[in-house]
Amino acid sequence: MKTLNKEERKMVDPYMALQLLRNGNFRFINNLKVNRDLLEQVNKTKDDQWPFATILSCMDSRTSAELVFDQGVGDIFSIRIAGNIVSEGILGSLEYATGVVGSCLVVVLGHTGCGAIKAACDHVELGHITSIMDKIQPATLQEQTIREDRTGKNPEYVNAVAKLNVNNSVKEILERSSIIKKLVAEGKVGIVPAMYDVATGKITFYEEEGIINTVTADSEMAA
């Protein structure tokens, strides 16, 4: 499998990008990793890059986007931060990926057993970690289905909060970035929340809770 060039990347829309990621995760969980010539990909991307998707994920050592989606050099942008939260720097990186380079899909990827989520559930306060916990706290309050043991020791509660936190990050991106909001409205970029299961390697996409629009004639003419 080769890295996309500029013209090939232009042929990929948000739906296709999502399917490429689905296919990659299928290969990953079935141990069917594509045999790539990574040095060839390095050479092909030495002057430019045309990633088809951008993944905002946690910094957890088990959730490397390139691995779990079985992608090669130059295929995706990977932005990582504890708890897959949104900040000024994250927004700037996402806007560069979509608005400048042309990545057509944003996936906000949370995961089960997330340490940052556990810490938020336990109201941890420690140095700069506290600012990350503050971003996750709304999800701990939004979760209302679990009544007992609402702590980081309850995997059911932790994973439910992680899912809500992913949705909150998607909403925040669209609320705070006029650039991405416009690209999504025009159908040029899609945005989807997803969860990675650290026990199985499987990624579940929640596209019904994201936005992938069809490109309209008006938006094509304006491009």
Secondary structure as UniProt FT lines:
FT   HELIX           6..10
FT   HELIX           14..29
FT   TURN            30..31
FT   HELIX           38..44
FT   STRAND          53..57
FT   TURN            61..62
FT   HELIX           65..68
FT   TURN            69..70
FT   TURN            73..75
FT   STRAND          76..80
FT   HELIX           82..84
FT   HELIX           88..95
FT   HELIX           96..101
FT   STRAND          105..111
FT   TURN            112..113
FT   HELIX           115..121
FT   TURN            122..123
FT   TURN            127..128
FT   HELIX           129..142
FT   TURN            152..153
FT   HELIX           155..176
FT   HELIX           178..185
FT   TURN            186..187
FT   STRAND          190..196
FT   TURN            198..200
FT   STRAND          203..205
FT   HELIX           207..209
FT   HELIX           217..222
//
